[in-house]
Amino acid sequence: MTLRLDRKGKYFTDVIKKNPVRAVIQIPTCQLEGTIHLHPGHRLLDDLEKGTGFLAVTEVSFLGQDNPDPLDFMALNIEHILWIQPLEESTRQLHGDN
């Protein structure tokens, strides 16, 4: 990643493109559905193993809960993930299948 500094002292970094993938995630207390963001050309396992220890999940809904309002963003500690399943529709979009 490159870091640029303008004459006013503001830092600029490269934009990192990621592919959004809908997934169901089981954690010890509940099950949730949301959008995870994967680096192009990486497997889900690659991003989990080489990441920061947290998985960014957006548009999060808690399944089986009475809370109808989804969260915009959740940083999920990967040590709390029991299993994760990308949804089939998103997986087809990720690979460009119709």
C-alpha positions as a Python dict, from the first residue, in 0.01 Angstrom:
ca = {
    (1, 'M'): (0, 0, 0),
    (2, 'T'): (130, 343, -84),
    (3, 'L'): (98, 643, 143),
    (4, 'R'): (96, 993, 0),
    (5, 'L'): (114, 1321, 188),
    (6, 'D'): (-10, 1644, 32),
    (7, 'R'): (139, 1987, 101),
    (8, 'K'): (-120, 2056, 374),
    (9, 'G'): (-21, 1742, 566),
    (10, 'K'): (-319, 1524, 471),
    (11, 'Y'): (-247, 1153, 421),
    (12, 'F'): (-386, 957, 126),
    (13, 'T'): (-381, 579, 84),
    (14, 'D'): (-488, 347, -198),
    (15, 'V'): (-850, 232, -207),
    (16, 'I'): (-872, -143, -150),
    (17, 'K'): (-1149, -300, -358),
    (18, 'K'): (-1339, -592, -202),
    (19, 'N'): (-1621, -817, -318),
    (20, 'P'): (-1939, -811, -106),
    (21, 'V'): (-2073, -1158, -20),
    (22, 'R'): (-2388, -1232, 183),
    (23, 'A'): (-2327, -1493, 451),
    (24, 'V'): (-2483, -1658, 755),
    (25, 'I'): (-2253, -1659, 1058),
    (26, 'Q'): (-2293, -1862, 1377),
    (27, 'I'): (-2143, -1716, 1695),
    (28, 'P'): (-2184, -1862, 2047),
    (29, 'T'): (-2486, -1648, 2138),
    (30, 'C'): (-2678, -1627, 1810),
    (31, 'Q'): (-2685, -1660, 1434),
    (32, 'L'): (-2662, -1359, 1208),
    (33, 'E'): (-2680, -1276, 841),
    (34, 'G'): (-2483, -998, 681),
    (35, 'T'): (-2249, -891, 406),
    (36, 'I'): (-1882, -977, 440),
    (37, 'H'): (-1621, -817, 217),
    (38, 'L'): (-1351, -1033, 57),
    (39, 'H'): (-1037, -935, -131),
    (40, 'P'): (-1064, -1024, -503),
    (41, 'G'): (-896, -1356, -577),
    (42, 'H'): (-888, -1459, -210),
    (43, 'R'): (-1082, -1738, -47),
    (44, 'L'): (-1283, -1663, 266),
    (45, 'L'): (-1032, -1868, 465),
    (46, 'D'): (-745, -1654, 330),
    (47, 'D'): (-908, -1334, 456),
    (48, 'L'): (-986, -1489, 796),
    (49, 'E'): (-634, -1624, 852),
    (50, 'K'): (-438, -1322, 727),
    (51, 'G'): (-665, -1048, 853),
    (52, 'T'): (-658, -830, 1160),
    (53, 'G'): (-845, -1073, 1384),
    (54, 'F'): (-1179, -912, 1305),
    (55, 'L'): (-1425, -962, 1020),
    (56, 'A'): (-1614, -657, 895),
    (57, 'V'): (-1983, -737, 848),
    (58, 'T'): (-2232, -485, 712),
    (59, 'E'): (-2613, -491, 690),
    (60, 'V'): (-2626, -730, 988),
    (61, 'S'): (-2953, -900, 1088),
    (62, 'F'): (-2979, -1128, 1389),
    (63, 'L'): (-3172, -1441, 1287),
    (64, 'G'): (-3443, -1561, 1525),
    (65, 'Q'): (-3427, -1240, 1727),
    (66, 'D'): (-3708, -990, 1786),
    (67, 'N'): (-3485, -700, 1679),
    (68, 'P'): (-3609, -607, 1327),
    (69, 'D'): (-3357, -325, 1280),
    (70, 'P'): (-3036, -439, 1110),
    (71, 'L'): (-2700, -297, 1214),
    (72, 'D'): (-2508, -100, 954),
    (73, 'F'): (-2170, -234, 1065),
    (74, 'M'): (-2025, -492, 1302),
    (75, 'A'): (-1659, -580, 1364),
    (76, 'L'): (-1680, -949, 1455),
    (77, 'N'): (-1389, -1110, 1641),
    (78, 'I'): (-1301, -1415, 1428),
    (79, 'E'): (-1232, -1620, 1742),
    (80, 'H'): (-1607, -1602, 1815),
    (81, 'I'): (-1709, -1746, 1477),
    (82, 'L'): (-1823, -2108, 1510),
    (83, 'W'): (-1904, -2140, 1140),
    (84, 'I'): (-1969, -1919, 841),
    (85, 'Q'): (-2161, -2003, 524),
    (86, 'P'): (-2163, -1776, 218),
    (87, 'L'): (-2510, -1773, 66),
    (88, 'E'): (-2541, -1942, -273),
    (89, 'E'): (-2671, -1636, -460),
    (90, 'S'): (-2377, -1422, -346),
    (91, 'T'): (-2131, -1700, -426),
    (92, 'R'): (-2259, -1712, -787),
    (93, 'Q'): (-2217, -1334, -815),
    (94, 'L'): (-1865, -1360, -673),
    (95, 'H'): (-1764, -1610, -944),
    (96, 'G'): (-1960, -1439, -1222),
    (97, 'D'): (-2201, -1733, -1275),
    (98, 'N'): (-2561, -1672, -1389),
}
